[in-house]
Amino acid sequence: MKFLSLYKSVEKGVPPSQEEMSKMGKLIEEGMKAGWLLGTEGCLPSALGARVRFSDGRHTVTDGPFTESKEVIGGFAILQANSKEEVIKLAKDFLEVVGGGECELRQIYEADTCTQAAAKA
């Protein structure tokens, strides 16, 4: 099963330290070699981004930074796991490396996902 992990944290406004980058690099390398990490990227500060909404037939664009949010998306990862419990453990390990925050985990749709869900129903 594939999962999307959205990492949310309080925006610090400063880039990660060399030590933090080194710890993250080691985790990424281990994950790629082991096969549970399929892809990952970090996000630049929200001041460089925008939110686009569509409601009642019209678009609204809000430029960053997103001060109304306590936490913003700091990055994402695509994870391969055999179960929800396994991906939760991976998220816990990641959060220990980065020192805090939150990961929202969402299973990614795959062709056999619907077949499996229908069989369970």
Backbone as XML, in Angstrom:
<?xml version="1.0"?>
<chain id="A" units="angstrom">
  <residue number="1" name="MET">
    <atom name="N" x="0.844" y="-1.179" z="0.000"/>
    <atom name="CA" x="0.000" y="0.000" z="0.000"/>
    <atom name="C" x="0.889" y="1.242" z="0.000"/>
  </residue>
  <residue number="2" name="LYS">
    <atom name="N" x="0.443" y="2.240" z="-0.721"/>
    <atom name="CA" x="1.164" y="3.506" z="-0.751"/>
    <atom name="C" x="0.400" y="4.527" z="0.084"/>
  </residue>
  <residue number="3" name="PHE">
    <atom name="N" x="1.165" y="5.378" z="0.766"/>
    <atom name="CA" x="0.587" y="6.427" z="1.594"/>
    <atom name="C" x="1.254" y="7.751" z="1.297"/>
  </residue>
  <residue number="4" name="LEU">
    <atom name="N" x="0.484" y="8.814" z="1.396"/>
    <atom name="CA" x="1.005" y="10.172" z="1.330"/>
    <atom name="C" x="1.133" y="10.656" z="2.771"/>
  </residue>
  <residue number="5" name="SER">
    <atom name="N" x="2.290" y="11.155" z="3.117"/>
    <atom name="CA" x="2.507" y="11.748" z="4.431"/>
    <atom name="C" x="2.722" y="13.244" z="4.227"/>
  </residue>
  <residue number="6" name="LEU">
    <atom name="N" x="1.819" y="14.052" z="4.770"/>
    <atom name="CA" x="1.954" y="15.504" z="4.727"/>
    <atom name="C" x="2.498" y="15.955" z="6.069"/>
  </residue>
  <residue number="7" name="TYR">
    <atom name="N" x="3.684" y="16.542" z="6.054"/>
    <atom name="CA" x="4.323" y="17.002" z="7.279"/>
    <atom name="C" x="3.924" y="18.439" z="7.551"/>
  </residue>
  <residue number="8" name="LYS">
    <atom name="N" x="3.344" y="18.664" z="8.730"/>
    <atom name="CA" x="2.916" y="19.998" z="9.132"/>
    <atom name="C" x="3.683" y="20.405" z="10.378"/>
  </residue>
  <residue number="9" name="SER">
    <atom name="N" x="4.110" y="21.667" z="10.402"/>
    <atom name="CA" x="4.810" y="22.174" z="11.582"/>
    <atom name="C" x="4.655" y="23.689" z="11.641"/>
  </residue>
  <residue number="10" name="VAL">
    <atom name="N" x="5.046" y="24.236" z="12.764"/>
    <atom name="CA" x="5.081" y="25.686" z="12.896"/>
    <atom name="C" x="6.234" y="26.177" z="12.031"/>
  </residue>
  <residue number="11" name="GLU">
    <atom name="N" x="5.965" y="27.167" z="11.212"/>
    <atom name="CA" x="6.991" y="27.685" z="10.317"/>
    <atom name="C" x="8.020" y="28.489" z="11.104"/>
  </residue>
  <residue number="12" name="LYS">
    <atom name="N" x="9.280" y="28.090" z="10.998"/>
    <atom name="CA" x="10.355" y="28.719" z="11.772"/>
    <atom name="C" x="10.936" y="29.956" z="11.086"/>
  </residue>
  <residue number="13" name="GLY">
    <atom name="N" x="10.850" y="30.029" z="9.787"/>
    <atom name="CA" x="11.389" y="31.174" z="9.063"/>
    <atom name="C" x="12.889" y="31.115" z="8.823"/>
  </residue>
  <residue number="14" name="VAL">
    <atom name="N" x="13.524" y="30.023" z="9.233"/>
    <atom name="CA" x="14.962" y="29.843" z="8.992"/>
    <atom name="C" x="15.179" y="28.451" z="8.399"/>
  </residue>
  <residue number="15" name="PRO">
    <atom name="N" x="16.166" y="28.321" z="7.529"/>
    <atom name="CA" x="16.423" y="27.002" z="6.947"/>
    <atom name="C" x="16.942" y="26.031" z="8.003"/>
  </residue>
  <residue number="16" name="PRO">
    <atom name="N" x="16.811" y="24.724" z="7.747"/>
    <atom name="CA" x="17.330" y="23.731" z="8.692"/>
    <atom name="C" x="18.842" y="23.868" z="8.851"/>
  </residue>
  <residue number="17" name="SER">
    <atom name="N" x="19.330" y="23.509" z="10.031"/>
    <atom name="CA" x="20.769" y="23.545" z="10.295"/>
    <atom name="C" x="21.454" y="22.413" z="9.526"/>
  </residue>
  <residue number="18" name="GLN">
    <atom name="N" x="22.766" y="22.489" z="9.454"/>
    <atom name="CA" x="23.528" y="21.435" z="8.784"/>
    <atom name="C" x="23.316" y="20.102" z="9.495"/>
  </residue>
  <residue number="19" name="GLU">
    <atom name="N" x="23.251" y="20.131" z="10.828"/>
    <atom name="CA" x="23.015" y="18.902" z="11.600"/>
    <atom name="C" x="21.638" y="18.314" z="11.279"/>
  </residue>
  <residue number="20" name="GLU">
    <atom name="N" x="20.615" y="19.172" z="11.207"/>
    <atom name="CA" x="19.267" y="18.708" z="10.875"/>
    <atom name="C" x="19.226" y="18.123" z="9.461"/>
  </residue>
  <residue number="21" name="MET">
    <atom name="N" x="19.895" y="18.794" z="8.527"/>
    <atom name="CA" x="19.939" y="18.305" z="7.140"/>
    <atom name="C" x="20.654" y="16.962" z="7.066"/>
  </residue>
  <residue number="22" name="SER">
    <atom name="N" x="21.704" y="16.793" z="7.845"/>
    <atom name="CA" x="22.458" y="15.542" z="7.867"/>
    <atom name="C" x="21.593" y="14.398" z="8.402"/>
  </residue>
  <residue number="23" name="LYS">
    <atom name="N" x="20.877" y="14.648" z="9.503"/>
    <atom name="CA" x="20.000" y="13.627" z="10.080"/>
    <atom name="C" x="18.895" y="13.234" z="9.090"/>
  </residue>
  <residue number="24" name="MET">
    <atom name="N" x="18.328" y="14.246" z="8.428"/>
    <atom name="CA" x="17.266" y="13.974" z="7.450"/>
    <atom name="C" x="17.826" y="13.227" z="6.252"/>
  </residue>
  <residue number="25" name="GLY">
    <atom name="N" x="19.007" y="13.606" z="5.792"/>
    <atom name="CA" x="19.637" y="12.918" z="4.666"/>
    <atom name="C" x="19.870" y="11.451" z="4.963"/>
  </residue>
  <residue number="26" name="LYS">
    <atom name="N" x="20.297" y="11.151" z="6.179"/>
    <atom name="CA" x="20.520" y="9.758" z="6.583"/>
    <atom name="C" x="19.207" y="8.977" z="6.569"/>
  </residue>
  <residue number="27" name="LEU">
    <atom name="N" x="18.137" y="9.573" z="7.117"/>
    <atom name="CA" x="16.833" y="8.904" z="7.127"/>
    <atom name="C" x="16.330" y="8.659" z="5.705"/>
  </residue>
  <residue number="28" name="ILE">
    <atom name="N" x="16.488" y="9.649" z="4.836"/>
    <atom name="CA" x="16.039" y="9.514" z="3.449"/>
    <atom name="C" x="16.815" y="8.407" z="2.744"/>
  </residue>
  <residue number="29" name="GLU">
    <atom name="N" x="18.119" y="8.387" z="2.921"/>
    <atom name="CA" x="18.943" y="7.351" z="2.299"/>
    <atom name="C" x="18.529" y="5.955" z="2.781"/>
  </residue>
  <residue number="30" name="GLU">
    <atom name="N" x="18.345" y="5.806" z="4.090"/>
    <atom name="CA" x="17.914" y="4.514" z="4.645"/>
    <atom name="C" x="16.560" y="4.099" z="4.087"/>
  </residue>
  <residue number="31" name="GLY">
    <atom name="N" x="15.619" y="5.041" z="4.015"/>
    <atom name="CA" x="14.281" y="4.749" z="3.519"/>
    <atom name="C" x="14.252" y="4.347" z="2.063"/>
  </residue>
  <residue number="32" name="MET">
    <atom name="N" x="15.046" y="5.023" z="1.252"/>
    <atom name="CA" x="15.115" y="4.701" z="-0.177"/>
    <atom name="C" x="15.718" y="3.311" z="-0.380"/>
  </residue>
  <residue number="33" name="LYS">
    <atom name="N" x="16.806" y="3.017" z="0.342"/>
    <atom name="CA" x="17.452" y="1.705" z="0.223"/>
    <atom name="C" x="16.532" y="0.587" z="0.696"/>
  </residue>
  <residue number="34" name="ALA">
    <atom name="N" x="15.798" y="0.816" z="1.784"/>
    <atom name="CA" x="14.906" y="-0.201" z="2.346"/>
    <atom name="C" x="13.623" y="-0.354" z="1.531"/>
  </residue>
  <residue number="35" name="GLY">
    <atom name="N" x="13.295" y="0.647" z="0.713"/>
    <atom name="CA" x="12.119" y="0.553" z="-0.147"/>
    <atom name="C" x="10.834" y="1.116" z="0.432"/>
  </residue>
  <residue number="36" name="TRP">
    <atom name="N" x="10.872" y="1.635" z="1.658"/>
    <atom name="CA" x="9.636" y="2.185" z="2.213"/>
    <atom name="C" x="9.443" y="3.658" z="1.852"/>
  </residue>
  <residue number="37" name="LEU">
    <atom name="N" x="10.495" y="4.329" z="1.419"/>
    <atom name="CA" x="10.395" y="5.723" z="0.989"/>
    <atom name="C" x="10.487" y="5.762" z="-0.531"/>
  </residue>
  <residue number="38" name="LEU">
    <atom name="N" x="9.406" y="6.190" z="-1.169"/>
    <atom name="CA" x="9.352" y="6.237" z="-2.631"/>
    <atom name="C" x="9.704" y="7.615" z="-3.176"/>
  </residue>
  <residue number="39" name="GLY">
    <atom name="N" x="9.461" y="8.653" z="-2.392"/>
    <atom name="CA" x="9.785" y="10.011" z="-2.816"/>
    <atom name="C" x="9.499" y="10.979" z="-1.692"/>
  </residue>
  <residue number="40" name="THR">
    <atom name="N" x="10.221" y="12.092" z="-1.669"/>
    <atom name="CA" x="10.018" y="13.096" z="-0.627"/>
    <atom name="C" x="10.560" y="14.438" z="-1.088"/>
  </residue>
  <residue number="41" name="GLU">
    <atom name="N" x="9.954" y="15.485" z="-0.605"/>
    <atom name="CA" x="10.413" y="16.848" z="-0.881"/>
    <atom name="C" x="10.012" y="17.739" z="0.282"/>
  </residue>
  <residue number="42" name="GLY">
    <atom name="N" x="10.808" y="18.756" z="0.529"/>
    <atom name="CA" x="10.479" y="19.778" z="1.513"/>
    <atom name="C" x="9.937" y="21.004" z="0.796"/>
  </residue>
  <residue number="43" name="CYS">
    <atom name="N" x="9.227" y="21.839" z="1.521"/>
    <atom name="CA" x="8.644" y="23.048" z="0.940"/>
    <atom name="C" x="9.408" y="24.288" z="1.391"/>
  </residue>
  <residue number="44" name="LEU">
    <atom name="N" x="9.478" y="25.262" z="0.509"/>
    <atom name="CA" x="10.032" y="26.570" z="0.852"/>
    <atom name="C" x="9.021" y="27.307" z="1.739"/>
  </residue>
  <residue number="45" name="PRO">
    <atom name="N" x="9.400" y="28.423" z="2.347"/>
    <atom name="CA" x="8.484" y="29.143" z="3.242"/>
    <atom name="C" x="7.155" y="29.505" z="2.570"/>
  </residue>
  <residue number="46" name="SER">
    <atom name="N" x="6.108" y="29.522" z="3.386"/>
    <atom name="CA" x="4.767" y="29.808" z="2.854"/>
    <atom name="C" x="4.667" y="31.224" z="2.278"/>
  </residue>
  <residue number="47" name="ALA">
    <atom name="N" x="5.572" y="32.113" z="2.653"/>
    <atom name="CA" x="5.570" y="33.470" z="2.092"/>
    <atom name="C" x="5.736" y="33.444" z="0.575"/>
  </residue>
  <residue number="48" name="LEU">
    <atom name="N" x="6.316" y="32.380" z="0.051"/>
    <atom name="CA" x="6.527" y="32.259" z="-1.390"/>
    <atom name="C" x="5.373" y="31.543" z="-2.090"/>
  </residue>
  <residue number="49" name="GLY">
    <atom name="N" x="4.383" y="31.101" z="-1.329"/>
    <atom name="CA" x="3.287" y="30.313" z="-1.891"/>
    <atom name="C" x="1.978" y="31.080" z="-1.989"/>
  </residue>
  <residue number="50" name="ALA">
    <atom name="N" x="0.940" y="30.357" z="-2.352"/>
    <atom name="CA" x="-0.411" y="30.907" z="-2.452"/>
    <atom name="C" x="-1.406" y="29.783" z="-2.211"/>
  </residue>
  <residue number="51" name="ARG">
    <atom name="N" x="-2.589" y="30.142" z="-1.779"/>
    <atom name="CA" x="-3.706" y="29.196" z="-1.656"/>
    <atom name="C" x="-4.765" y="29.617" z="-2.653"/>
  </residue>
  <residue number="52" name="VAL">
    <atom name="N" x="-5.257" y="28.669" z="-3.411"/>
    <atom name="CA" x="-6.281" y="28.935" z="-4.419"/>
    <atom name="C" x="-7.522" y="28.140" z="-4.031"/>
  </residue>
  <residue number="53" name="ARG">
    <atom name="N" x="-8.644" y="28.839" z="-3.895"/>
    <atom name="CA" x="-9.908" y="28.195" z="-3.538"/>
    <atom name="C" x="-10.925" y="28.461" z="-4.634"/>
  </residue>
  <residue number="54" name="PHE">
    <atom name="N" x="-11.883" y="27.534" z="-4.764"/>
    <atom name="CA" x="-12.987" y="27.705" z="-5.700"/>
    <atom name="C" x="-14.266" y="27.413" z="-4.941"/>
  </residue>
  <residue number="55" name="SER">
    <atom name="N" x="-15.149" y="28.392" z="-4.850"/>
    <atom name="CA" x="-16.403" y="28.247" z="-4.117"/>
    <atom name="C" x="-17.436" y="29.193" z="-4.713"/>
  </residue>
  <residue number="56" name="ASP">
    <atom name="N" x="-18.671" y="28.737" z="-4.775"/>
    <atom name="CA" x="-19.763" y="29.559" z="-5.304"/>
    <atom name="C" x="-19.448" y="30.138" z="-6.676"/>
  </residue>
  <residue number="57" name="GLY">
    <atom name="N" x="-18.755" y="29.353" z="-7.499"/>
    <atom name="CA" x="-18.480" y="29.749" z="-8.869"/>
    <atom name="C" x="-17.360" y="30.752" z="-9.053"/>
  </residue>
  <residue number="58" name="ARG">
    <atom name="N" x="-16.590" y="31.020" z="-7.991"/>
    <atom name="CA" x="-15.492" y="31.969" z="-8.167"/>
    <atom name="C" x="-14.230" y="31.503" z="-7.448"/>
  </residue>
  <residue number="59" name="HIS">
    <atom name="N" x="-13.111" y="31.980" z="-7.955"/>
    <atom name="CA" x="-11.801" y="31.645" z="-7.389"/>
    <atom name="C" x="-11.352" y="32.734" z="-6.417"/>
  </residue>
  <residue number="60" name="THR">
    <atom name="N" x="-10.683" y="32.317" z="-5.361"/>
    <atom name="CA" x="-10.060" y="33.235" z="-4.418"/>
    <atom name="C" x="-8.609" y="32.820" z="-4.280"/>
  </residue>
  <residue number="61" name="VAL">
    <atom name="N" x="-7.715" y="33.776" z="-4.400"/>
    <atom name="CA" x="-6.278" y="33.506" z="-4.255"/>
    <atom name="C" x="-5.767" y="34.293" z="-3.049"/>
  </residue>
  <residue number="62" name="THR">
    <atom name="N" x="-5.116" y="33.585" z="-2.130"/>
    <atom name="CA" x="-4.511" y="34.207" z="-0.958"/>
    <atom name="C" x="-3.014" y="33.962" z="-1.022"/>
  </residue>
  <residue number="63" name="ASP">
    <atom name="N" x="-2.252" y="35.046" z="-1.101"/>
    <atom name="CA" x="-0.797" y="34.924" z="-1.111"/>
    <atom name="C" x="-0.297" y="34.643" z="0.298"/>
  </residue>
  <residue number="64" name="GLY">
    <atom name="N" x="0.813" y="33.887" z="0.391"/>
    <atom name="CA" x="1.439" y="33.617" z="1.669"/>
    <atom name="C" x="2.144" y="34.861" z="2.169"/>
  </residue>
  <residue number="65" name="PRO">
    <atom name="N" x="2.596" y="34.885" z="3.396"/>
    <atom name="CA" x="2.549" y="33.775" z="4.343"/>
    <atom name="C" x="1.146" y="33.571" z="4.901"/>
  </residue>
  <residue number="66" name="PHE">
    <atom name="N" x="0.900" y="32.378" z="5.377"/>
    <atom name="CA" x="-0.422" y="32.002" z="5.854"/>
    <atom name="C" x="-0.480" y="32.169" z="7.370"/>
  </residue>
  <residue number="67" name="THR">
    <atom name="N" x="-0.615" y="33.416" z="7.809"/>
    <atom name="CA" x="-0.554" y="33.733" z="9.234"/>
    <atom name="C" x="-1.739" y="33.186" z="10.009"/>
  </residue>
  <residue number="68" name="GLU">
    <atom name="N" x="-2.854" y="32.883" z="9.329"/>
    <atom name="CA" x="-4.013" y="32.353" z="10.040"/>
    <atom name="C" x="-3.831" y="30.888" z="10.418"/>
  </residue>
  <residue number="69" name="SER">
    <atom name="N" x="-2.776" y="30.265" z="9.924"/>
    <atom name="CA" x="-2.505" y="28.862" z="10.221"/>
    <atom name="C" x="-1.461" y="28.754" z="11.316"/>
  </residue>
  <residue number="70" name="LYS">
    <atom name="N" x="-1.731" y="27.905" z="12.303"/>
    <atom name="CA" x="-0.722" y="27.642" z="13.326"/>
    <atom name="C" x="0.382" y="26.769" z="12.743"/>
  </residue>
  <residue number="71" name="GLU">
    <atom name="N" x="-0.015" y="25.848" z="11.866"/>
    <atom name="CA" x="0.949" y="24.939" z="11.240"/>
    <atom name="C" x="0.747" y="24.979" z="9.741"/>
  </residue>
  <residue number="72" name="VAL">
    <atom name="N" x="1.846" y="24.870" z="8.992"/>
    <atom name="CA" x="1.789" y="24.837" z="7.540"/>
    <atom name="C" x="2.458" y="23.551" z="7.050"/>
  </residue>
  <residue number="73" name="ILE">
    <atom name="N" x="2.165" y="23.178" z="5.819"/>
    <atom name="CA" x="2.785" y="21.996" z="5.241"/>
    <atom name="C" x="4.246" y="22.308" z="4.977"/>
  </residue>
  <residue number="74" name="GLY">
    <atom name="N" x="5.119" y="21.512" z="5.587"/>
    <atom name="CA" x="6.558" y="21.715" z="5.449"/>
    <atom name="C" x="7.195" y="20.774" z="4.449"/>
  </residue>
  <residue number="75" name="GLY">
    <atom name="N" x="6.444" y="19.752" z="4.030"/>
    <atom name="CA" x="6.965" y="18.789" z="3.074"/>
    <atom name="C" x="6.044" y="17.599" z="2.966"/>
  </residue>
  <residue number="76" name="PHE">
    <atom name="N" x="6.440" y="16.673" z="2.105"/>
    <atom name="CA" x="5.632" y="15.472" z="1.921"/>
    <atom name="C" x="6.536" y="14.297" z="1.615"/>
  </residue>
  <residue number="77" name="ALA">
    <atom name="N" x="5.972" y="13.109" z="1.776"/>
    <atom name="CA" x="6.673" y="11.880" z="1.411"/>
    <atom name="C" x="5.646" y="10.889" z="0.879"/>
  </residue>
  <residue number="78" name="ILE">
    <atom name="N" x="6.072" y="10.071" z="-0.065"/>
    <atom name="CA" x="5.276" y="8.943" z="-0.538"/>
    <atom name="C" x="5.916" y="7.709" z="0.084"/>
  </residue>
  <residue number="79" name="LEU">
    <atom name="N" x="5.130" y="6.985" z="0.863"/>
    <atom name="CA" x="5.638" y="5.845" z="1.620"/>
    <atom name="C" x="4.994" y="4.548" z="1.159"/>
  </residue>
  <residue number="80" name="GLN">
    <atom name="N" x="5.758" y="3.474" z="1.203"/>
    <atom name="CA" x="5.271" y="2.124" z="0.885"/>
    <atom name="C" x="5.227" y="1.363" z="2.203"/>
  </residue>
  <residue number="81" name="ALA">
    <atom name="N" x="4.062" y="0.839" z="2.563"/>
    <atom name="CA" x="3.917" y="0.099" z="3.813"/>
    <atom name="C" x="2.903" y="-1.021" z="3.618"/>
  </residue>
  <residue number="82" name="ASN">
    <atom name="N" x="2.999" y="-2.024" z="4.460"/>
    <atom name="CA" x="2.081" y="-3.158" z="4.385"/>
    <atom name="C" x="0.789" y="-2.929" z="5.151"/>
  </residue>
  <residue number="83" name="SER">
    <atom name="N" x="0.758" y="-1.898" z="6.000"/>
    <atom name="CA" x="-0.431" y="-1.652" z="6.815"/>
    <atom name="C" x="-0.433" y="-0.211" z="7.310"/>
  </residue>
  <residue number="84" name="LYS">
    <atom name="N" x="-1.577" y="0.203" z="7.810"/>
    <atom name="CA" x="-1.701" y="1.520" z="8.421"/>
    <atom name="C" x="-0.793" y="1.611" z="9.642"/>
  </residue>
  <residue number="85" name="GLU">
    <atom name="N" x="-0.721" y="0.546" z="10.418"/>
    <atom name="CA" x="0.125" y="0.521" z="11.612"/>
    <atom name="C" x="1.598" y="0.727" z="11.248"/>
  </residue>
  <residue number="86" name="GLU">
    <atom name="N" x="2.025" y="0.101" z="10.154"/>
    <atom name="CA" x="3.417" y="0.236" z="9.718"/>
    <atom name="C" x="3.733" y="1.672" z="9.301"/>
  </residue>
  <residue number="87" name="VAL">
    <atom name="N" x="2.822" y="2.311" z="8.575"/>
    <atom name="CA" x="3.079" y="3.680" z="8.129"/>
    <atom name="C" x="3.030" y="4.652" z="9.319"/>
  </residue>
  <residue number="88" name="ILE">
    <atom name="N" x="2.225" y="4.342" z="10.323"/>
    <atom name="CA" x="2.204" y="5.166" z="11.536"/>
    <atom name="C" x="3.561" y="5.107" z="12.221"/>
  </residue>
  <residue number="89" name="LYS">
    <atom name="N" x="4.167" y="3.934" z="12.289"/>
    <atom name="CA" x="5.500" y="3.797" z="12.893"/>
    <atom name="C" x="6.528" y="4.609" z="12.108"/>
  </residue>
  <residue number="90" name="LEU">
    <atom name="N" x="6.452" y="4.558" z="10.778"/>
    <atom name="CA" x="7.380" y="5.342" z="9.957"/>
    <atom name="C" x="7.229" y="6.835" z="10.242"/>
  </residue>
  <residue number="91" name="ALA">
    <atom name="N" x="5.982" y="7.295" z="10.389"/>
    <atom name="CA" x="5.739" y="8.709" z="10.687"/>
    <atom name="C" x="6.295" y="9.075" z="12.061"/>
  </residue>
  <residue number="92" name="LYS">
    <atom name="N" x="6.130" y="8.196" z="13.037"/>
    <atom name="CA" x="6.675" y="8.455" z="14.375"/>
    <atom name="C" x="8.193" y="8.579" z="14.315"/>
  </residue>
  <residue number="93" name="ASP">
    <atom name="N" x="8.846" y="7.686" z="13.569"/>
    <atom name="CA" x="10.303" y="7.736" z="13.430"/>
    <atom name="C" x="10.736" y="9.052" z="12.780"/>
  </residue>
  <residue number="94" name="PHE">
    <atom name="N" x="10.027" y="9.473" z="11.735"/>
    <atom name="CA" x="10.331" y="10.726" z="11.050"/>
    <atom name="C" x="10.202" y="11.910" z="12.006"/>
  </residue>
  <residue number="95" name="LEU">
    <atom name="N" x="9.106" y="11.960" z="12.772"/>
    <atom name="CA" x="8.876" y="13.078" z="13.682"/>
    <atom name="C" x="9.942" y="13.174" z="14.759"/>
  </residue>
  <residue number="96" name="GLU">
    <atom name="N" x="10.499" y="12.035" z="15.157"/>
    <atom name="CA" x="11.602" y="12.063" z="16.119"/>
    <atom name="C" x="12.840" y="12.707" z="15.497"/>
  </residue>
  <residue number="97" name="VAL">
    <atom name="N" x="13.085" y="12.425" z="14.211"/>
    <atom name="CA" x="14.246" y="13.008" z="13.528"/>
    <atom name="C" x="14.090" y="14.520" z="13.384"/>
  </residue>
  <residue number="98" name="VAL">
    <atom name="N" x="12.892" y="14.994" z="13.007"/>
    <atom name="CA" x="12.701" y="16.433" z="12.800"/>
    <atom name="C" x="12.412" y="17.180" z="14.098"/>
  </residue>
  <residue number="99" name="GLY">
    <atom name="N" x="12.112" y="16.449" z="15.161"/>
    <atom name="CA" x="11.946" y="17.075" z="16.465"/>
    <atom name="C" x="10.558" y="17.591" z="16.790"/>
  </residue>
  <residue number="100" name="GLY">
    <atom name="N" x="9.560" y="17.249" z="15.993"/>
    <atom name="CA" x="8.194" y="17.675" z="16.304"/>
    <atom name="C" x="7.391" y="17.930" z="15.059"/>
  </residue>
  <residue number="101" name="GLY">
    <atom name="N" x="6.135" y="18.290" z="15.269"/>
    <atom name="CA" x="5.219" y="18.538" z="14.165"/>
    <atom name="C" x="4.159" y="17.461" z="14.092"/>
  </residue>
  <residue number="102" name="GLU">
    <atom name="N" x="3.556" y="17.353" z="12.929"/>
    <atom name="CA" x="2.459" y="16.410" z="12.720"/>
    <atom name="C" x="2.536" y="15.863" z="11.302"/>
  </residue>
  <residue number="103" name="CYS">
    <atom name="N" x="2.234" y="14.584" z="11.144"/>
    <atom name="CA" x="2.122" y="13.984" z="9.819"/>
    <atom name="C" x="0.690" y="13.532" z="9.611"/>
  </residue>
  <residue number="104" name="GLU">
    <atom name="N" x="0.076" y="14.014" z="8.546"/>
    <atom name="CA" x="-1.230" y="13.497" z="8.148"/>
    <atom name="C" x="-0.963" y="12.396" z="7.145"/>
  </residue>
  <residue number="105" name="LEU">
    <atom name="N" x="-1.481" y="11.206" z="7.412"/>
    <atom name="CA" x="-1.246" y="10.046" z="6.564"/>
    <atom name="C" x="-2.509" y="9.709" z="5.803"/>
  </residue>
  <residue number="106" name="ARG">
    <atom name="N" x="-2.384" y="9.582" z="4.483"/>
    <atom name="CA" x="-3.526" y="9.260" z="3.633"/>
    <atom name="C" x="-3.131" y="8.160" z="2.664"/>
  </residue>
  <residue number="107" name="GLN">
    <atom name="N" x="-3.920" y="7.090" z="2.636"/>
    <atom name="CA" x="-3.639" y="6.022" z="1.684"/>
    <atom name="C" x="-3.903" y="6.539" z="0.277"/>
  </residue>
  <residue number="108" name="ILE">
    <atom name="N" x="-3.014" y="6.192" z="-0.640"/>
    <atom name="CA" x="-3.122" y="6.634" z="-2.030"/>
    <atom name="C" x="-3.941" y="5.624" z="-2.821"/>
  </residue>
  <residue number="109" name="TYR">
    <atom name="N" x="-4.812" y="6.147" z="-3.644"/>
    <atom name="CA" x="-5.640" y="5.300" z="-4.503"/>
    <atom name="C" x="-4.756" y="4.531" z="-5.476"/>
  </residue>
  <residue number="110" name="GLU">
    <atom name="N" x="-4.968" y="3.234" z="-5.525"/>
    <atom name="CA" x="-4.337" y="2.361" z="-6.517"/>
    <atom name="C" x="-5.452" y="1.501" z="-7.092"/>
  </residue>
  <residue number="111" name="ALA">
    <atom name="N" x="-5.286" y="1.002" z="-8.301"/>
    <atom name="CA" x="-6.346" y="0.259" z="-8.986"/>
    <atom name="C" x="-6.912" y="-0.861" z="-8.119"/>
  </residue>
  <residue number="112" name="ASP">
    <atom name="N" x="-6.052" y="-1.583" z="-7.397"/>
    <atom name="CA" x="-6.559" y="-2.690" z="-6.590"/>
    <atom name="C" x="-7.148" y="-2.246" z="-5.252"/>
  </residue>
  <residue number="113" name="THR">
    <atom name="N" x="-7.010" y="-0.961" z="-4.888"/>
    <atom name="CA" x="-7.565" y="-0.449" z="-3.638"/>
    <atom name="C" x="-9.082" y="-0.596" z="-3.621"/>
  </residue>
  <residue number="114" name="CYS">
    <atom name="N" x="-9.743" y="-0.238" z="-4.718"/>
    <atom name="CA" x="-11.206" y="-0.328" z="-4.781"/>
    <atom name="C" x="-11.658" y="-1.775" z="-4.719"/>
  </residue>
  <residue number="115" name="THR">
    <atom name="N" x="-10.922" y="-2.662" z="-5.377"/>
    <atom name="CA" x="-11.255" y="-4.084" z="-5.370"/>
    <atom name="C" x="-11.160" y="-4.640" z="-3.944"/>
  </residue>
  <residue number="116" name="GLN">
    <atom name="N" x="-10.096" y="-4.267" z="-3.231"/>
    <atom name="CA" x="-9.920" y="-4.724" z="-1.852"/>
    <atom name="C" x="-11.005" y="-4.173" z="-0.944"/>
  </residue>
  <residue number="117" name="ALA">
    <atom name="N" x="-11.341" y="-2.889" z="-1.097"/>
    <atom name="CA" x="-12.367" y="-2.269" z="-0.265"/>
    <atom name="C" x="-13.725" y="-2.908" z="-0.527"/>
  </residue>
  <residue number="118" name="ALA">
    <atom name="N" x="-14.032" y="-3.212" z="-1.785"/>
    <atom name="CA" x="-15.309" y="-3.839" z="-2.123"/>
    <atom name="C" x="-15.397" y="-5.243" z="-1.530"/>
  </residue>
  <residue number="119" name="ALA">
    <atom name="N" x="-14.279" y="-5.963" z="-1.509"/>
    <atom name="CA" x="-14.263" y="-7.320" z="-0.967"/>
    <atom name="C" x="-14.496" y="-7.310" z="0.539"/>
  </residue>
  <residue number="120" name="LYS">
    <atom name="N" x="-14.049" y="-6.252" z="1.225"/>
    <atom name="CA" x="-14.227" y="-6.147" z="2.677"/>
    <atom name="C" x="-15.640" y="-5.745" z="3.047"/>
  </residue>
  <residue number="121" name="ALA">
    <atom name="N" x="-16.340" y="-5.086" z="2.137"/>
    <atom name="CA" x="-17.693" y="-4.563" z="2.417"/>
    <atom name="C" x="-18.740" y="-5.658" z="2.438"/>
  </residue>
</chain>
